[in-house]
Amino acid sequence: MVRIERLADLEPVHQRQAAVLALWRWRAPILAFELDAEWGVDQSVLESLFRLAASPPGEQLERAYRRAIAELCTAPLFTSEVDPDTVQLFQLETISNLLTFGELLDEPGVDEVERVVEASAGLANYLDGLVEGSFYSHPAEEAHRQYLADLADRASEGYFASRHIAVETACHGALGVLPDSAGLLDSSTGRELLALCEDFGEELVTTMQWLRVTGH
């Protein structure tokens, strides 16, 4: 509920930027691992969608994003059954969230933004469950435990969910100073926020690699 209230307090342009930042937290995980060849998804199209989402808003951007979505949706992935492993599940969920962002361009509003933001948070929660359910100890288990201990009463989630909340809160707190007409890639503050999300994403990659190696 707190997350929804924070979104509602933002100007529409900053709500959209919040959605872009939520997407960006999962950019590294989807691009770090090779996509299943049978999906027929061109990774450069995914890279383009992330870049376009972080570009200055406007009709030209929206047309380019829709064209990239149309190209993506011609892949065999969308007409075949898929039995994903753990890493592929995160890839598929991120692709789905990129599609949801496209819907946001057609029907802008806090509800659509909320879907993107909540999907990102849900994946962090899901990753916590996978780590906790593993038969193996996470390599950074002690550091994760200390991080949660330092949060004291503020820690009500697992490690990755708590880290996600911290990154999200930092991003939302800085959105108000971003220029309305610029994309996140076009200002120093925007690039800093993207870098913050990218750092979190790299941490996700490390854990997802561990899950794949341990055969979760």
Residue frames relative to the residue before (quaternion, step in Angstrom):
aa qw qx qy qz dx dy dz
M 1.0000 0.0000 0.0000 0.0000 0.00 0.00 0.00
V 0.6261 0.5393 -0.3429 0.4467 3.59 1.01 -0.79
R 0.6340 0.5340 -0.3331 0.4493 3.57 0.99 -0.85
I 0.6596 0.5087 -0.3078 0.4597 3.59 0.91 -0.89
E 0.6497 0.5142 -0.3197 0.4597 3.58 0.96 -0.83
R 0.6337 0.5217 -0.3348 0.4628 3.59 1.00 -0.77
L 0.6508 0.5122 -0.3224 0.4584 3.59 0.93 -0.80
A 0.6628 0.5232 -0.3067 0.4391 3.57 0.92 -0.90
D 0.6520 0.5254 -0.3119 0.4490 3.59 1.15 -0.56
L 0.6164 0.5721 -0.3393 0.4215 3.59 1.24 -0.34
E 0.5357 -0.5707 0.5048 0.3640 3.55 -1.25 0.46
P 0.6650 -0.5332 0.3324 0.4036 3.64 -1.09 0.63
V 0.6577 0.5047 -0.3299 0.4514 3.61 0.91 -0.82
H 0.6860 0.4625 -0.2858 0.4835 3.58 1.04 -0.72
Q 0.5531 0.5644 -0.3941 0.4692 3.60 1.18 -0.41
R 0.6550 0.5068 -0.3032 0.4714 3.54 0.97 -0.88
Q 0.6465 0.5071 -0.3188 0.4724 3.59 0.98 -0.79
A 0.6049 0.5447 -0.3527 0.4614 3.59 1.09 -0.66
A 0.6396 0.5149 -0.3201 0.4726 3.57 1.05 -0.76
V 0.6294 0.5292 -0.3335 0.4611 3.60 0.99 -0.81
L 0.6703 0.4963 -0.2997 0.4632 3.58 0.91 -0.89
A 0.6128 0.5327 -0.3467 0.4695 3.58 1.09 -0.66
L 0.6288 0.5164 -0.3223 0.4838 3.57 1.05 -0.77
W 0.6798 0.5422 -0.2953 0.3957 3.55 0.86 -1.04
R 0.5775 0.5957 -0.3844 0.4048 3.61 1.13 -0.51
W 0.7467 0.3552 -0.2013 0.5250 3.58 1.21 -0.49
R 0.3684 0.7351 -0.4882 0.2926 3.57 1.27 0.31
A 0.6729 0.4978 -0.3028 0.4558 3.60 0.82 -0.95
P 0.6749 0.4975 -0.3277 0.4354 3.64 0.80 -0.83
I 0.6993 0.4562 -0.3084 0.4558 3.63 0.89 -0.74
L 0.7275 0.4343 -0.2482 0.4697 3.60 1.06 -0.68
A 0.5986 0.5989 -0.3602 0.3915 3.61 1.18 -0.43
F 0.7468 0.3484 -0.1891 0.5340 3.57 1.16 -0.60
E 0.5277 -0.6326 0.4642 0.3255 3.56 -1.02 0.78
L 0.4155 -0.7020 0.5216 0.2500 3.56 -0.95 0.85
D 0.5860 -0.5632 0.4441 0.3772 3.57 -1.16 0.61
A 0.4767 -0.7025 0.4503 0.2764 3.58 -0.68 1.10
E 0.6407 0.5471 -0.3303 0.4255 3.60 1.04 -0.70
W 0.5620 0.5919 -0.3978 0.4190 3.58 1.19 -0.33
G 0.2773 -0.7960 0.4950 0.2108 3.58 1.11 -0.62
V 0.4376 0.6933 -0.4575 0.3443 3.58 1.20 0.50
D 0.3294 -0.7328 0.5682 0.1782 3.55 -0.82 1.06
Q 0.4094 -0.7428 0.4707 0.2430 3.58 -0.49 1.17
S 0.6007 0.5697 -0.3685 0.4229 3.60 1.10 -0.62
V 0.5989 0.5481 -0.3635 0.4570 3.60 1.14 -0.55
L 0.6412 0.5100 -0.3206 0.4754 3.58 1.01 -0.79
E 0.6344 0.5219 -0.3253 0.4682 3.58 0.97 -0.86
S 0.6440 0.5264 -0.3126 0.4587 3.57 1.02 -0.82
L 0.6452 0.5283 -0.3244 0.4465 3.59 0.97 -0.83
F 0.6412 0.5021 -0.3278 0.4788 3.59 0.96 -0.80
R 0.6741 0.5025 -0.3002 0.4506 3.58 0.86 -0.95
L 0.6621 0.5034 -0.3064 0.4629 3.58 0.95 -0.86
A 0.6282 0.5461 -0.3398 0.4379 3.58 0.97 -0.82
A 0.7324 0.4159 -0.2254 0.4897 3.58 1.06 -0.77
S 0.5275 0.6326 -0.3992 0.4027 3.59 1.31 0.11
P 0.6869 -0.4750 0.3306 0.4396 3.61 -1.22 0.30
P 0.4776 -0.6831 0.4680 0.2938 3.61 -0.89 0.86
G 0.3581 0.7173 -0.5476 0.2396 3.54 -1.21 0.51
E 0.7084 -0.4723 0.3089 0.4239 3.55 -1.25 0.27
Q 0.6372 0.5373 -0.3395 0.4358 3.59 0.96 -0.81
L 0.6461 0.5147 -0.3048 0.4741 3.56 0.99 -0.87
E 0.6807 0.5029 -0.2985 0.4412 3.56 0.85 -0.96
R 0.6364 0.5151 -0.3280 0.4712 3.59 1.01 -0.76
A 0.6621 0.5040 -0.3058 0.4628 3.57 0.94 -0.89
Y 0.6465 0.5124 -0.3238 0.4632 3.60 0.99 -0.79
R 0.6602 0.5039 -0.3105 0.4624 3.58 0.94 -0.85
R 0.6275 0.5234 -0.3400 0.4654 3.60 1.03 -0.73
A 0.6601 0.4991 -0.3093 0.4686 3.58 0.96 -0.85
I 0.6270 0.5239 -0.3307 0.4723 3.58 1.05 -0.74
A 0.6437 0.5242 -0.3181 0.4579 3.57 0.95 -0.88
E 0.6499 0.5012 -0.3135 0.4776 3.58 1.00 -0.80
L 0.6379 0.5377 -0.3214 0.4479 3.57 0.96 -0.88
C 0.7127 0.4911 -0.2609 0.4277 3.56 0.89 -0.96
T 0.5623 0.5689 -0.4079 0.4402 3.61 1.25 0.02
A 0.4901 0.6793 -0.4279 0.3394 3.61 1.24 -0.18
P 0.6082 -0.5746 0.4099 0.3632 3.62 -1.11 0.65
L 0.4885 0.6813 -0.4193 0.3484 3.59 1.18 -0.50
F 0.7394 0.4580 -0.2295 0.4368 3.55 0.94 -0.92
T 0.7333 0.3591 -0.2328 0.5283 3.59 1.25 -0.01
S 0.6997 0.4250 -0.2713 0.5061 3.59 1.22 0.23
E 0.5323 -0.5996 0.4844 0.3501 3.55 -1.27 0.33
V 0.1413 -0.7954 0.5879 0.0412 3.55 -1.01 0.85
D 0.1160 -0.7653 0.6306 0.0571 3.56 -1.01 0.90
P 0.0863 -0.8695 0.4847 0.0402 3.60 0.35 1.24
D 0.3994 -0.6296 0.5879 0.3136 3.51 -1.29 0.41
T 0.7777 -0.3694 0.2203 0.4585 3.57 -1.29 0.00
V 0.6876 0.4743 -0.2889 0.4677 3.58 0.82 -0.99
Q 0.6596 0.5173 -0.3102 0.4485 3.58 0.93 -0.87
L 0.5862 0.5669 -0.3775 0.4388 3.59 1.08 -0.61
F 0.6557 0.4910 -0.3135 0.4803 3.59 0.97 -0.82
Q 0.6228 0.5339 -0.3414 0.4588 3.58 1.03 -0.73
L 0.6766 0.4971 -0.2945 0.4564 3.57 0.89 -0.92
E 0.6557 0.5067 -0.3168 0.4615 3.58 0.96 -0.81
T 0.6471 0.5059 -0.3223 0.4706 3.58 1.06 -0.70
I 0.6095 0.5260 -0.3460 0.4817 3.59 1.04 -0.72
S 0.6385 0.5252 -0.3202 0.4626 3.57 0.97 -0.85
N 0.6726 0.4911 -0.3048 0.4621 3.59 0.98 -0.79
L 0.5912 0.5385 -0.3642 0.4773 3.60 1.15 -0.53
L 0.6357 0.5100 -0.3219 0.4817 3.59 1.06 -0.72
T 0.6329 0.5312 -0.3257 0.4596 3.58 1.02 -0.81
F 0.6226 0.5264 -0.3451 0.4650 3.58 1.02 -0.73
G 0.6088 0.5447 -0.3475 0.4603 3.58 1.08 -0.65
E 0.6285 0.5186 -0.3295 0.4769 3.58 1.06 -0.73
L 0.6056 0.5684 -0.3458 0.4365 3.57 1.10 -0.73
L 0.6167 0.5442 -0.3471 0.4506 3.60 1.09 -0.66
D 0.6875 0.4683 -0.2756 0.4818 3.58 1.09 -0.73
E 0.7987 0.1195 -0.0360 0.5886 3.57 1.02 -0.80
P 0.0901 -0.8340 0.5427 0.0418 3.60 0.37 1.20
G 0.3520 0.7133 -0.5509 0.2526 3.54 -1.02 0.81
V 0.6554 -0.5471 0.3486 0.3867 3.54 -1.21 0.50
D 0.6043 0.5721 -0.3653 0.4172 3.60 1.08 -0.64
E 0.6688 0.4898 -0.2953 0.4750 3.56 0.99 -0.85
V 0.6245 0.5244 -0.3296 0.4758 3.57 1.04 -0.80
E 0.6356 0.5504 -0.3197 0.4368 3.54 0.95 -0.90
R 0.6234 0.5463 -0.3467 0.4390 3.60 0.99 -0.76
V 0.6663 0.4935 -0.2997 0.4719 3.57 0.96 -0.88
V 0.6857 0.4925 -0.2830 0.4551 3.57 0.86 -0.99
E 0.6792 0.4887 -0.2946 0.4617 3.59 0.91 -0.89
A 0.6070 0.5493 -0.3578 0.4492 3.59 1.07 -0.66
S 0.6377 0.5247 -0.3204 0.4640 3.57 1.01 -0.81
A 0.6688 0.4903 -0.2945 0.4750 3.57 0.91 -0.92
G 0.6371 0.5465 -0.3254 0.4354 3.57 1.02 -0.79
L 0.6405 0.5191 -0.3265 0.4623 3.58 1.03 -0.72
A 0.6270 0.5227 -0.3388 0.4678 3.59 1.04 -0.72
N 0.6364 0.5155 -0.3162 0.4788 3.58 1.01 -0.79
Y 0.6506 0.5240 -0.3093 0.4544 3.56 0.97 -0.89
L 0.6398 0.5206 -0.3243 0.4631 3.58 1.00 -0.81
D 0.6037 0.5453 -0.3522 0.4627 3.60 1.02 -0.72
G 0.6610 0.5162 -0.3072 0.4497 3.56 0.93 -0.88
L 0.6439 0.5191 -0.3189 0.4630 3.58 1.02 -0.78
V 0.6557 0.5054 -0.3087 0.4683 3.58 0.97 -0.86
E 0.6851 0.4876 -0.2831 0.4613 3.56 0.90 -0.95
G 0.7115 0.4526 -0.2579 0.4715 3.58 1.11 -0.65
S 0.4933 0.6733 -0.4287 0.3457 3.59 1.25 -0.06
F 0.4851 -0.6487 0.5046 0.2988 3.57 -1.18 0.59
Y 0.6895 0.4521 -0.2563 0.5044 3.57 1.30 -0.29
S 0.4761 -0.6452 0.5132 0.3062 3.55 -1.20 0.57
H 0.4774 -0.6647 0.4912 0.2983 3.55 -0.91 0.90
P 0.5648 -0.6312 0.4108 0.3374 3.63 -0.92 0.84
A 0.7580 0.3275 -0.1870 0.5322 3.60 1.09 -0.65
E 0.2020 0.8341 -0.4973 0.1275 3.57 1.21 0.47
E 0.6738 0.4942 -0.3091 0.4541 3.61 0.86 -0.89
A 0.6539 0.5045 -0.3153 0.4673 3.57 0.96 -0.83
H 0.6391 0.5179 -0.3228 0.4682 3.57 1.02 -0.77
R 0.6514 0.5142 -0.3147 0.4607 3.57 0.96 -0.86
Q 0.6578 0.5036 -0.3105 0.4661 3.57 1.00 -0.82
Y 0.6085 0.5550 -0.3475 0.4483 3.59 1.03 -0.77
L 0.6894 0.4659 -0.2792 0.4793 3.57 0.87 -0.95
A 0.6279 0.5327 -0.3389 0.4551 3.60 1.05 -0.73
D 0.6527 0.5215 -0.3126 0.4520 3.58 1.03 -0.77
L 0.6177 0.5398 -0.3444 0.4566 3.58 1.20 -0.48
A 0.2256 -0.8115 0.5011 0.1986 3.56 1.29 -0.43
D 0.8548 -0.0825 0.0688 0.5077 3.59 -0.82 -0.99
R 0.5916 0.5928 -0.3694 0.4028 3.60 1.21 -0.30
A 0.6223 0.5558 -0.3406 0.4333 3.60 1.23 -0.32
S 0.0964 0.7967 -0.5881 0.1003 3.55 -0.40 1.23
E 0.6926 0.4092 -0.2469 0.5402 3.54 1.35 0.02
G 0.6363 -0.4874 0.4154 0.4301 3.53 -1.34 -0.09
Y 0.7598 -0.4056 0.2505 0.4420 3.56 -1.30 0.10
F 0.7387 0.4203 -0.2636 0.4563 3.61 0.63 -1.06
A 0.6168 0.5235 -0.3526 0.4702 3.59 1.05 -0.63
S 0.6578 0.5021 -0.3075 0.4697 3.58 1.00 -0.81
R 0.6371 0.5060 -0.3239 0.4828 3.58 1.01 -0.79
H 0.6282 0.5380 -0.3319 0.4537 3.58 1.02 -0.82
I 0.6460 0.5182 -0.3129 0.4651 3.57 0.95 -0.90
A 0.6559 0.5164 -0.3155 0.4512 3.59 0.95 -0.87
V 0.6682 0.4845 -0.2978 0.4797 3.58 0.94 -0.89
E 0.6486 0.5237 -0.3126 0.4554 3.57 0.93 -0.90
T 0.6606 0.5134 -0.3028 0.4565 3.58 0.93 -0.91
A 0.6439 0.5127 -0.3170 0.4712 3.57 0.98 -0.84
C 0.6571 0.5136 -0.3072 0.4583 3.58 0.98 -0.85
H 0.6879 0.4841 -0.2920 0.4551 3.56 0.80 -0.98
G 0.6458 0.5409 -0.3205 0.4331 3.57 1.06 -0.73
A 0.7231 0.4321 -0.2382 0.4834 3.57 1.17 -0.57
L 0.4887 0.7070 -0.4236 0.2861 3.60 1.18 -0.34
G 0.6245 0.5935 -0.3401 0.3770 3.57 1.02 -0.76
V 0.6973 0.4591 -0.2831 0.4721 3.60 1.14 -0.46
L 0.5158 0.6391 -0.4247 0.3809 3.60 1.24 -0.02
P 0.4992 -0.6398 0.4811 0.3317 3.61 -1.01 0.70
D 0.5388 -0.6735 0.4083 0.2989 3.56 -0.90 0.98
S 0.7456 0.4408 -0.2283 0.4446 3.57 0.95 -0.82
A 0.6442 0.5405 -0.3153 0.4398 3.59 1.25 -0.21
G 0.4434 -0.6384 0.5498 0.3059 3.52 -1.25 0.44
L 0.6690 -0.5110 0.3495 0.4113 3.56 -1.23 0.32
L 0.6479 0.5267 -0.3177 0.4494 3.58 1.16 -0.57
D 0.6960 0.5264 -0.2480 0.4207 3.57 1.25 -0.42
S 0.7255 0.3171 -0.2527 0.5562 3.60 1.20 0.24
S 0.6025 -0.5812 0.4004 0.3726 3.57 -1.13 0.61
T 0.6484 0.5073 -0.3254 0.4651 3.59 0.99 -0.79
G 0.6431 0.5258 -0.3210 0.4548 3.57 0.98 -0.84
R 0.6674 0.4917 -0.3005 0.4717 3.57 0.94 -0.86
E 0.6189 0.5346 -0.3422 0.4627 3.59 1.07 -0.68
L 0.6571 0.4984 -0.3096 0.4733 3.59 0.99 -0.79
L 0.6319 0.5143 -0.3276 0.4784 3.58 1.01 -0.77
A 0.6450 0.5182 -0.3155 0.4647 3.58 1.01 -0.82
L 0.6140 0.5437 -0.3368 0.4625 3.58 1.07 -0.74
C 0.6722 0.4779 -0.2820 0.4901 3.56 0.97 -0.89
E 0.6309 0.5387 -0.3248 0.4542 3.57 1.07 -0.78
D 0.6283 0.5305 -0.3316 0.4625 3.60 1.01 -0.78
F 0.6390 0.5053 -0.3153 0.4867 3.56 1.00 -0.84
G 0.6486 0.5327 -0.3103 0.4463 3.57 0.98 -0.86
E 0.6368 0.5207 -0.3278 0.4646 3.59 1.02 -0.76
E 0.6223 0.5227 -0.3351 0.4768 3.57 1.09 -0.66
L 0.6168 0.5315 -0.3307 0.4772 3.57 1.08 -0.72
V 0.6269 0.5511 -0.3322 0.4392 3.58 0.97 -0.88
T 0.6518 0.5316 -0.3165 0.4387 3.58 0.89 -0.94
T 0.6901 0.4639 -0.2813 0.4789 3.57 0.93 -0.87
M 0.6432 0.5118 -0.3305 0.4639 3.59 1.01 -0.72
Q 0.6084 0.5276 -0.3471 0.4807 3.60 1.10 -0.63
W 0.6376 0.5240 -0.3127 0.4702 3.57 1.03 -0.82
L 0.6454 0.5176 -0.3188 0.4625 3.58 0.96 -0.82
R 0.6656 0.4964 -0.3078 0.4646 3.57 0.97 -0.84
V 0.6623 0.5100 -0.3078 0.4545 3.60 0.95 -0.85
T 0.7145 0.4405 -0.2587 0.4781 3.56 0.96 -0.83
G 0.4719 -0.7287 0.4017 0.2915 3.55 1.31 0.02
H 0.1801 0.8033 -0.5454 0.1578 3.56 1.06 0.77
